[in-house]
Amino acid sequence: MSRLFKPPAYRRRLIRGKPVAYLQIRDALTGRRRDYWLGPYGSPESRQVYARLVAEWESHHRHLPPQLEPADTGITVDEMIDRHWDAVGTGYGTSEQYSIRSAADVLSELYGHTPAAAFGPLALRAVQAAMVAGRPGDPTANPPIPARKPWRRKVVNSQLVRVRAIFRWAESFELVPVGTCHGLSTVPALRAGRTTAAESKPVRPVPEADVLSVLPLLSDQVADMVRLMLLTGMRPGEVCAMTRAALDATDPAVWVYRPAHHKTAHHGHTRQVFLGSQARAIIEKYLPARAPDAPLFSPTEAEVARRKLAHQNRKTPLSCGNRPGTNRVPQPRRKPGNEYDTSTIGRAIRRAIDQYNAKAKAEKRPVIGYWHPHQLRHLYATEIRRQFGLEAAQIMLGHSSAIVTDAVYAERDERASRQIAEKIG
């Protein structure tokens, strides 16, 4: 059985009375050892150089990386990342912003203080290897270094595209030499079966029975949001941001919801969600009490309703125990916000599934698997494709191409294939 890989130690040595960090690396082929001086011991710069050298050593098949070169002129990678974010970062949707920040964090962790002009294909390979390997974390560091799980192959490939996009933007403003992006494009994407990175599991539609099982255990507002996603195929972020001003009720039979911000807005695409009678019935409950630009679903309002229901179900007499409002924390660390986000819905669903499974185990009934809100969109797409065809699923999901609908969202109906196989034997 092979031993777990342990990276070379981050070491300390006194030079003229001052603690200096260094790293000793051994070449896997020749056995030769070399010391690399990293800077003042414990400094963020020295830890960054340490992480960079270990990543380069790993990406070079544990051969000695070249000696550190003196700093060049020009902006650093961190400065380039900040300029790129200020210029174009906020123009993307929420999920894309998160992905860009995650890719930039790994890039900054290894090469933040490196001149952007010195970043080349070997450096990008080191970033790629760091994404695959993850990071164990160091709680004793100052500040503490959080752990990062290894990323899956498709995630690493998409994140490298985002890193190249940052340098392409910088090259267009002559912040890095012309030709930098061409050099970075020579680093190939990870291929299935030829990398240690794990494969992503395909997102499958959640069984409708599992959704109906947990609906009674969700709060009224979260349950209504889940029903809306089930009826319309909206993304979780779209239902969270729904406002009265974004609703078009010109046609009383079918309303149209046009989100102000959505996943493909930066491509110039318009998103339209068509709301039938069942979806309208859910929305109409919240319209009278909402300002035009206020989100329809409010966590603050849901918390008030939860407290009111808990008071109604109180078993302890008011003369005993805590009276309403007496055990409130004056300044709580977490307060309910004015708008839900996708992570909030996901946590609520997970708690409801835990609650359902705990009761099912006690009653010796089958438990259900965990599912996340985006699987509702897959369920909607599969059902629309089965009843109305691929083109209808493309239109209702708001895709510009049926290729995305066919490849990602709408599961193929296998019943016809099974019937043919049964007939021909």
N, C-alpha and C positions, 0 to 999 in steps of 0.2 A: 504494500500500500504506500503510495507516494505521500510525502510530507506536504503540509500546507505551505505555500510560499510566504516567506516573511521578508519584507523589503529591508534594504540596508538601513542601519540605524542613523538617526539624526544625532550627531555627536557634538561634544563640547570640549574646547581646549583653551587654556589660558595663554595669551600672547601679550607680553608686556603688561601683565596684570589685567587684561580685558578679555572677557569670555568671547570666543569666536566659534561659530558653528562650522562644521565640516562634515563631509560625507566620504566614506571609503567604499569604492565599487570594485568588484572583481570581474574580469573578463571571463565569460564562460568558456571561450575557446582556448585562450593562451594561459589562463590562470593569473595573468598580470593584475596587480592592484594599483589603484590610483586614488589620491586624495583630491577632493574638490572643496575649495574654500567658498563658503556660502554667504558670509557676512556676520554682523553682530548676532550672537546667540539669542534665540527667542524672538527675533524681529520678524514681522510679517514678510519682509523681502527675502530673508534667509529661508524661511519655510516654503516660500513660493519657488525659489531656485531649487530647493531640495525636492519638492514634488515634481518639478519639471525634469530634473536630471534622472530621477527614478523612472518617470514615464518614458523618457528617451531611451534609457538603458533597456527597458522592457520591450519597446517598439523596435529596437535594433537587435532583438534576439539576445539580449544580455551581453552585447559587446560594449566596450568602453565608449561613451559619447565623447565628442571633441571637447577640449578645454574651453572654458567660458571666455568669450571675447569681450573686450572692453565695450562699454555702452556707446552706441552710435548716436548721431544727431537725428532729430525728427521726433515725432510724437510717439508715445508708447502705445502698446496694445490697449491698455486701460483707457487712455485718452481717446483712442479711436472708437472704442466701444461706446463711451459716453457721448461722443459726437454723433455717432450713428443713431443711438437711441433718441437723442434730442431731436434729430432731424426727421426720422421716419418711424420710430418705435411705437409711438402712441397712435399711429394711424391704423394699426392692425387690431383685430378682435382680441378679446380677453385671452382665449386659449392660445392664440399665436403669440401674443405678448409673453405669456408664461414660458412657451417653448423657446423663444428667442433669449429670454433672460437665463434659462437653464443652460443653453449652449454657451452663452457668453460667460457664465459663471465658471465653467470648466476651462474655457480659454483664458480667462483672467487669472484663475488659480495657478495655472502653469506658466503663463507668459505675460502677465499683467504689466510688469515693469520692463519687459523686453521692448526694444524699438520695433515698431510695426513693420518698418522696412526690412528687418532681419528675419521676419517670419517666413518660412518656406515650407516645402513639401515634407521634409523630415519632422519639422515642428508640428505640422498638421497630423502626421502619423502618430506622434506622441499624444496629441489631444484625442485622437480616435482610440488609442489604446487605453487612455485614462477613462474614457466613457465606458469602454467594455469592462474594465477592471473594477470600477467603482472606487470608493474611498472608505477606509475603516473608521476614520475620525479620531480625534484626540481631545478628550475632555480636559486634559491637564494643560493644554496650550492656553496662551493668553493673547487674544480671546480664544475660547474653545472652538475646535474645528469639528463641525457636524459630520456625521457619516453620510455617504451617498451610495445607494444601492447600484450594482451594475445595471447598465441599460441593455435592452434587447437589441437585436441586430437591426431591425427596421427603424427603431428609434435613433440609433447611432447614425445610420445613413441619412435620415432626415435632418438630424442636428448638424451634420457636417455640411449639408446644403446651406443651412442658415449661417454657419461660420463663413463659408465662402461668400455668401451674400453680403456680410459685413465688410469683407475685404474688397468686394466688387464695388460697393458704394464708396469706400475710401479711395480706391483707384480712380473712380470717376471724378473725384475732387483733388487728385494728385497728392493725396496724403501718403500714399505708398507708391513705389516705382511701377511704371507701366509694365505689364507682363506678370505681375504678382499673381493675379487670378489664374492665368494660364498655367503657372507652375503648380498652384494648389489643385487645379483640376486633374493633375496627373495622379493624385492619390485615389486609388479605386475604392468603390463602395465595398462593404463587406458582403460576401456571397454565402448563401445558405450551404451548410455542410463544410465550409472552409474557414470557420472562425469559432472561437470559444464562446462567442456571444450567444445567449439563449434566443430562441425563436419566440415571437409574439403569438399568443393564442388569438385566433379569429374571434371577433365579437359576434355572438349569436343572438337572435331574438330571445327575449325573456318569455317563458311560457305565460300565457295570459292568466292561467289559474294561479300562478305564483303572485302575480300582481294583485289579483282580487283578494288573495288571502291576507295580504298585509295592509290593504287600504283601510280597514276598520281600526288599525292600530296607529295610523298616522294622524297628525293634527288635521283639522278641517281644511286649512289653507294648503298644506303640503299635499293632502289627498286630492284636492281640486286641481293642483298643478300636475299631479301624476295623471289624473283623468284627462286633462287637456292635452298632455303629450301623447297619451294613448289614442286620442280622437283626431289629432291633427298632425302628428309626426314632428312637432317643433323640437328644436334643440333645447336642452335645459336652460342655457343662457338666454334664449329668446323668450321663454315663458317667464323667467325671472324679471326681465326688463319690460314686460308688457305694461303699457299705459293706456289711458282712455284716449289721449290725443292721437295715438298710433292706430286707432280702430276706425275703419271706414264702414259706416252703416248705411250707405246709399241704397244698397239692395237689402231690404228687410229680411229676405230669405237666407242670404249668405253674406255674412260680414267678411271683411278683409282686414287682416292685421299686417301692417308694414313696419317691421322693426327699424328703428333709427340706426342701430348698429348691429351687424351680424357678421358671420364668418367670412363672407366673400365681398363685403362692402368695398374693400380696397381695390378690388378688380372692376368696380363700376357696376356690379350686379345688383338688381333690386330683388328683395325677398318679399314674397307675398304668402301669407298663411290664410287659407280659406276656412271659415268657421261656420259649421252647420248648426242645426237647432240644438243639439246636445251641448256643443261647446258654448253656444250663446247663453244657454241657461246657466252654465257655471259662471260665466263672466258677469252676467247681469246682476248677480248678487252683490258684487263689489263696486259697481259703477257709481251708485248714488253718493257713497261716502268718500270718493276719491277726487282729488284735484286733477286737471287734465294731464299734467306732466308727472304726477306721482305714480309709483308702481302700484299695480292692482293688488299685489300680494305683499303684505306687510308683516315682518317678524315681530315688530313691536305690538301690533294689534293681536297677533296670534298668542303672544305671551300673556297679554291681559286676559284673553279668553281662556287660556289654560289655567291661570290663577283663579278665575271666576268659577270654572268647572271644579277645580280642586276644593274650593270653599263649599260648593254645593254638595259635594260628596263627602264632606268632613264628617267623621264619626265622633270625634271628641267634642264634648260640650264646650260652648264658648267660655264658660266659667273656668275651664281647665285648659292647661297648655297655652300655646301661643295664640294671641288674638291677631286678626288680620292686620298686617303692616308692622307688627312689633319686632319681627325678626328680619327685617330688611337690612341689607348691607348698605351703608350710606354711599359708598363709592365702590361699586362692584368692578372687578377687573374686566369683566365682559358684559356688555350691554347688547340687547337685541337691536339690530340696525333697522334702517328704513326699507331695505331691499334684500331679498334672498339672493344667494349665489349658488352655483352648481354644487360646491362642496357641502353646503348646508343641507341641500336636498339629499345628497348621497349619504350623509351621516344619519339623517332622519330615517331613511329607508333601511339602512343597516341596523339601526337600533330596533326598528319594527320587526325585521327578520329575526334578530336575536330573541325578541320577546315571543314571536310566534313559535320559533323552534324550541324554546324552553318549555312552553306549554305543550307542544306536540310530543316532546320526549317524555314529559310527565304522564301524558295520556297514551303513550306508546303508539303514536301516529307518525306517518312519514314526515320528515323535515323537508324544507325547501332550500335551494342553493341561494347564495348571495347574487344579487344583480344590481346594476347601477342605472341611473336615469337614461343614459344614452341608448341602452338596449331597448327602451320603449320605441325609439325612432326606428330601430331595426325591425321590431315587431310590426309597426305600422307599415313600413315599406314592403315587407314580405306579404302582408295581407292585401295591400292595394295591388301589388303585382299579381297576386293569385286571382283576384276578382276582376281587375280591369286591364292588366297588361303592364309591360315594362315602361312604355311611354307615359302612361298615367302616373306611375310611381315616380318617374323623373320629374314631372310637372309638380306634383304635390310636395315633393321634397325640396323643390327649388334648385335642382341641379341643372347646370348648363349643358351637360352631356349625359346621355344614358349609360355611357361606359362606367362612370362612377357609381351610378345606381346599381348596375348589374354586378360590378366587381366587389363593391363594398357593402351595400346595404341590403338589397332585396335578395333573400334566399330563394333559390329556385325551388319550385314545387315539384317534388319527386313522385307525386302520386301517379301522374300520367306515365312516367317511365316504368314504374312498378306494374301498372296495368298492362303495358305493352310486353314487358318481360314475362308476365304471368300468362298472357295469351299465346305467345310464340314458344313458350317453354324454355 
